[in-house]
Amino acid sequence: MNLDHLKVFYVAAMKKNFSETAKSLHLSQPTVSLQIQQLESVLDTRLFERTTKNIKLTKPGKLLFQFAEKIIELENLAKKEIALLSESIQGNLNIGASLTIGESILPPMIGKYSREFPGVNLNMDIYNSTQIIQLLKNQDIDLGFIESPIYHSELVHLPFMEDELILISSAWEVHPLIGERNAISPEELFSLPLILREPGSGTRQVIEKTLRKHDLNPGKLNVVLELGNTESIKATVESGMALSIISRSSIQKELALGSLRTIRIQGISLLRNFFAVYEKNKPTSVPADAFLDLILKTYETSRSSIRSIEYSI
């Protein structure tokens, strides 16, 4: 039995369509059909019931799928363990990260990873969560890191740490609607001038979803400016122009320097999980596996304390 043919069979079983299988594996559709036919010839049985629109596993096909899943998993594990043992991991790793994760969480991990695996050419670009999901579906990136789950049946969402969004204001310029207070009511939030991330960003989605859970209309927030850059948001808030809701992870330096301060919104907790995202039906590469292992080990304590947070899509 040819292992490459088995991999094509596995992807076809997941995609339920030869055309989508060919696109996923960067093969021509005739090549996919031929390899499935050759596998069926070796096993002397039909593995798929074919229609004009899709394919469906036969009973022997369902049985083979169970074994194929285990065989492919073992092959990937063997490659990974051997590469780690010989410290010879090489290749390319393309990562898409949302703004907060890309600016505040991943940079130390990338530095450590590059020192451990200098043979890997790692590239990270910043996108919002919606864009990252599309890039994964188009197979333009290997791993995604997002701030809000956007569920898709063909993607795995793996939470790796918990984060908190907090309301911030300038510590230098006291806002007249707040004064020196360190807490406000949810209703007062709607009278404050706010600088927020753009619609579609993970931060914006969590804010809007949380407010709706508390029967508050996010459309009535007084958003005076939308910015796609965390540093710009922080600098503008420091000037006293407006307030913002931002990740606590991204303002540790400013809190230590005393240029920003946090304000509690009474009765509202803006907690969220950060997620690693990758394709469910495509085995991750050895470089991607090694990066995921580093992330999960680094934030193991945080992962053990992650609460169950429900998201309705």
URBEL-V937504 format. One record per backbone hydrogen bond with DSSP energy under -0.5 kcal/mol. NH is the residue of the N-H (numbers start at 0). CO is the residue of the C=O. If there is no record, write none. Layout:
BEGIN
nh=NH co=CO
nh=NH co=CO
END
This chain:
BEGIN
nh=5 co=1
nh=6 co=2
nh=7 co=3
nh=8 co=4
nh=9 co=5
nh=10 co=6
nh=11 co=7
nh=12 co=8
nh=13 co=9
nh=14 co=10
nh=15 co=11
nh=20 co=16
nh=21 co=17
nh=22 co=18
nh=23 co=19
nh=24 co=20
nh=25 co=21
nh=25 co=22
nh=26 co=21
nh=31 co=27
nh=32 co=28
nh=33 co=29
nh=34 co=30
nh=35 co=31
nh=36 co=32
nh=37 co=33
nh=38 co=34
nh=39 co=35
nh=40 co=36
nh=41 co=37
nh=42 co=38
nh=43 co=39
nh=44 co=39
nh=48 co=55
nh=49 co=47
nh=50 co=53
nh=54 co=15
nh=55 co=48
nh=57 co=46
nh=61 co=57
nh=62 co=58
nh=63 co=59
nh=64 co=60
nh=65 co=61
nh=66 co=62
nh=67 co=63
nh=68 co=64
nh=69 co=65
nh=70 co=66
nh=71 co=67
nh=72 co=68
nh=73 co=69
nh=74 co=70
nh=75 co=71
nh=76 co=72
nh=77 co=73
nh=78 co=74
nh=79 co=75
nh=80 co=76
nh=81 co=77
nh=82 co=78
nh=83 co=79
nh=84 co=80
nh=85 co=81
nh=86 co=82
nh=87 co=82
nh=90 co=118
nh=92 co=120
nh=94 co=92
nh=94 co=122
nh=95 co=142
nh=96 co=124
nh=97 co=144
nh=101 co=97
nh=102 co=98
nh=103 co=99
nh=104 co=99
nh=104 co=100
nh=105 co=100
nh=108 co=104
nh=109 co=105
nh=110 co=106
nh=111 co=107
nh=112 co=108
nh=113 co=109
nh=114 co=110
nh=115 co=111
nh=116 co=112
nh=119 co=116
nh=120 co=90
nh=121 co=119
nh=122 co=92
nh=124 co=94
nh=126 co=96
nh=129 co=199
nh=131 co=127
nh=132 co=128
nh=133 co=129
nh=134 co=130
nh=135 co=131
nh=136 co=132
nh=137 co=133
nh=138 co=135
nh=139 co=134
nh=140 co=134
nh=141 co=93
nh=142 co=93
nh=143 co=276
nh=144 co=95
nh=145 co=274
nh=150 co=148
nh=154 co=151
nh=155 co=277
nh=157 co=155
nh=157 co=275
nh=158 co=156
nh=159 co=273
nh=160 co=273
nh=162 co=271
nh=164 co=269
nh=165 co=245
nh=166 co=262
nh=167 co=243
nh=168 co=260
nh=170 co=258
nh=171 co=258
nh=173 co=171
nh=177 co=174
nh=178 co=174
nh=180 co=177
nh=183 co=263
nh=188 co=184
nh=189 co=185
nh=189 co=186
nh=190 co=187
nh=191 co=187
nh=191 co=188
nh=193 co=221
nh=194 co=242
nh=195 co=193
nh=195 co=224
nh=200 co=197
nh=204 co=200
nh=205 co=201
nh=206 co=202
nh=207 co=203
nh=208 co=204
nh=209 co=205
nh=210 co=206
nh=211 co=207
nh=212 co=208
nh=213 co=209
nh=213 co=210
nh=214 co=211
nh=215 co=210
nh=217 co=215
nh=219 co=216
nh=220 co=217
nh=222 co=220
nh=223 co=193
nh=223 co=221
nh=224 co=193
nh=226 co=195
nh=232 co=228
nh=233 co=229
nh=234 co=230
nh=235 co=231
nh=236 co=232
nh=237 co=233
nh=238 co=234
nh=239 co=236
nh=240 co=235
nh=242 co=192
nh=243 co=167
nh=244 co=194
nh=245 co=165
nh=245 co=243
nh=247 co=163
nh=249 co=246
nh=250 co=247
nh=254 co=250
nh=255 co=251
nh=256 co=252
nh=257 co=253
nh=258 co=253
nh=259 co=253
nh=260 co=168
nh=262 co=166
nh=263 co=181
nh=265 co=183
nh=265 co=263
nh=267 co=264
nh=269 co=164
nh=269 co=267
nh=270 co=268
nh=271 co=162
nh=273 co=160
nh=274 co=145
nh=275 co=157
nh=276 co=143
nh=277 co=155
nh=279 co=153
nh=280 co=153
nh=288 co=284
nh=289 co=285
nh=290 co=286
nh=291 co=287
nh=292 co=288
nh=293 co=289
nh=294 co=290
nh=295 co=291
nh=296 co=292
nh=297 co=293
nh=298 co=294
nh=299 co=296
nh=302 co=298
nh=303 co=299
nh=304 co=300
nh=304 co=301
nh=305 co=302
nh=308 co=306
nh=309 co=307
nh=312 co=310
END
